[in-house]
Amino acid sequence: MVAAVAAFSIVSCKKDQTEDPIIVAPDCKVTKIEYYDDNKLEETDNITYDANGKISKIVEDKYALNFTYSADKISSVNSDNEKVEVTLLNGRAIKSTQVGGSAYDEYTYNADGYLSGVKYYNGGLKDTYVLSYTNNNLTNITMTNGSYTDTYIFEYNSDLSSTNLFRINLIINQVINDFIPVEFLGKSSKNNISKVTSTTNYTSGGASYKTEGIITYTYVKDVDSKVTSATLVEAYKDFKNSSLVGNYTYNSKYNFTYSCK
């Protein structure tokens, strides 16, 4: 994917890196996200908004990502002066391009208004992502690139996701390279994610490789039903030629601070 803002961890496109989720709620907005890895605080992100309620800046320590908006474009620039432009059509992102680069992403939507496809180009088509939905929730993402395939299956709890809690997190991490605020990516899933099952397959040097993963999510809410923390438990198994060669787990947690009107 286009690596315009790879140095800023909240928008990095690395497939093996957990991305910070961004919450967008009607009357309350997240102003701070704290990320813990095995109970150790690893990162704090502070978020500010413009007069129209759109995200204008994200600051991680001394590193910043700034956004400006027009009717048909979102422009972002980070502390290294790396710039990305997102083209909008009817209020939805349809293309993301690194300014001065040749690679770009294209986004398509289904008839119901959900993001349904992403294609990454760099001297030709490289990655193709297909997103599928059931009962107003994203239930499947499939990526293909030659012999390399990724599949993600999503499960949900019964809580309504008015905050779109992990939609940005998961799509950014697996599909979209550059940070795009949630309101420009079509309709959101209805419920909160409870589980993700992933499978990665590829061949290299005459051998076949597979990674199976399961991520479970638990949430803590305040008296107003806002999610104040989310805990993730990730478990993975690596296989080579069908033989188990690795087995590992990760634990992480996000805390959210809100500003409400």
QUIJO-V108832 format. One record per residue. N is the residue number from 1. NEAR is the number of other C-alpha atoms within 8 Angstrom. Layout:
n=N near=NEAR
n=N near=NEAR
This chain:
n=1 near=10
n=2 near=11
n=3 near=10
n=4 near=9
n=5 near=12
n=6 near=10
n=7 near=5
n=8 near=12
n=9 near=8
n=10 near=7
n=11 near=13
n=12 near=15
n=13 near=15
n=14 near=7
n=15 near=6
n=16 near=4
n=17 near=8
n=18 near=6
n=19 near=12
n=20 near=10
n=21 near=10
n=22 near=9
n=23 near=10
n=24 near=11
n=25 near=9
n=26 near=7
n=27 near=6
n=28 near=10
n=29 near=11
n=30 near=13
n=31 near=11
n=32 near=11
n=33 near=13
n=34 near=12
n=35 near=13
n=36 near=12
n=37 near=10
n=38 near=8
n=39 near=7
n=40 near=6
n=41 near=9
n=42 near=8
n=43 near=9
n=44 near=11
n=45 near=11
n=46 near=10
n=47 near=12
n=48 near=9
n=49 near=10
n=50 near=8
n=51 near=5
n=52 near=5
n=53 near=6
n=54 near=7
n=55 near=11
n=56 near=11
n=57 near=11
n=58 near=12
n=59 near=11
n=60 near=11
n=61 near=7
n=62 near=5
n=63 near=9
n=64 near=11
n=65 near=12
n=66 near=10
n=67 near=11
n=68 near=8
n=69 near=7
n=70 near=6
n=71 near=6
n=72 near=8
n=73 near=10
n=74 near=12
n=75 near=11
n=76 near=11
n=77 near=12
n=78 near=13
n=79 near=8
n=80 near=5
n=81 near=6
n=82 near=11
n=83 near=12
n=84 near=14
n=85 near=12
n=86 near=13
n=87 near=11
n=88 near=14
n=89 near=8
n=90 near=4
n=91 near=8
n=92 near=10
n=93 near=13
n=94 near=11
n=95 near=11
n=96 near=13
n=97 near=13
n=98 near=15
n=99 near=8
n=100 near=4
n=101 near=6
n=102 near=8
n=103 near=12
n=104 near=13
n=105 near=15
n=106 near=10
n=107 near=12
n=108 near=9
n=109 near=11
n=110 near=8
n=111 near=5
n=112 near=5
n=113 near=8
n=114 near=11
n=115 near=12
n=116 near=11
n=117 near=11
n=118 near=13
n=119 near=12
n=120 near=13
n=121 near=12
n=122 near=9
n=123 near=6
n=124 near=5
n=125 near=9
n=126 near=9
n=127 near=10
n=128 near=12
n=129 near=12
n=130 near=10
n=131 near=12
n=132 near=9
n=133 near=9
n=134 near=7
n=135 near=4
n=136 near=8
n=137 near=10
n=138 near=10
n=139 near=12
n=140 near=11
n=141 near=12
n=142 near=11
n=143 near=11
n=144 near=11
n=145 near=9
n=146 near=5
n=147 near=8
n=148 near=10
n=149 near=12
n=150 near=12
n=151 near=11
n=152 near=12
n=153 near=10
n=154 near=12
n=155 near=9
n=156 near=9
n=157 near=8
n=158 near=6
n=159 near=6
n=160 near=7
n=161 near=10
n=162 near=8
n=163 near=8
n=164 near=14
n=165 near=13
n=166 near=11
n=167 near=11
n=168 near=12
n=169 near=13
n=170 near=11
n=171 near=9
n=172 near=14
n=173 near=15
n=174 near=8
n=175 near=9
n=176 near=12
n=177 near=13
n=178 near=14
n=179 near=8
n=180 near=8
n=181 near=8
n=182 near=11
n=183 near=7
n=184 near=10
n=185 near=12
n=186 near=11
n=187 near=8
n=188 near=11
n=189 near=11
n=190 near=9
n=191 near=11
n=192 near=14
n=193 near=11
n=194 near=11
n=195 near=11
n=196 near=13
n=197 near=11
n=198 near=12
n=199 near=11
n=200 near=12
n=201 near=12
n=202 near=10
n=203 near=10
n=204 near=7
n=205 near=4
n=206 near=5
n=207 near=8
n=208 near=11
n=209 near=14
n=210 near=12
n=211 near=12
n=212 near=11
n=213 near=12
n=214 near=11
n=215 near=11
n=216 near=10
n=217 near=11
n=218 near=8
n=219 near=9
n=220 near=8
n=221 near=10
n=222 near=8
n=223 near=5
n=224 near=5
n=225 near=6
n=226 near=7
n=227 near=10
n=228 near=11
n=229 near=11
n=230 near=12
n=231 near=11
n=232 near=11
n=233 near=11
n=234 near=11
n=235 near=11
n=236 near=12
n=237 near=12
n=238 near=12
n=239 near=12
n=240 near=11
n=241 near=7
n=242 near=8
n=243 near=6
n=244 near=9
n=245 near=8
n=246 near=8
n=247 near=9
n=248 near=7
n=249 near=8
n=250 near=8
n=251 near=10
n=252 near=12
n=253 near=13
n=254 near=11
n=255 near=10
n=256 near=12
n=257 near=9
n=258 near=9
n=259 near=8
n=260 near=6
n=261 near=4
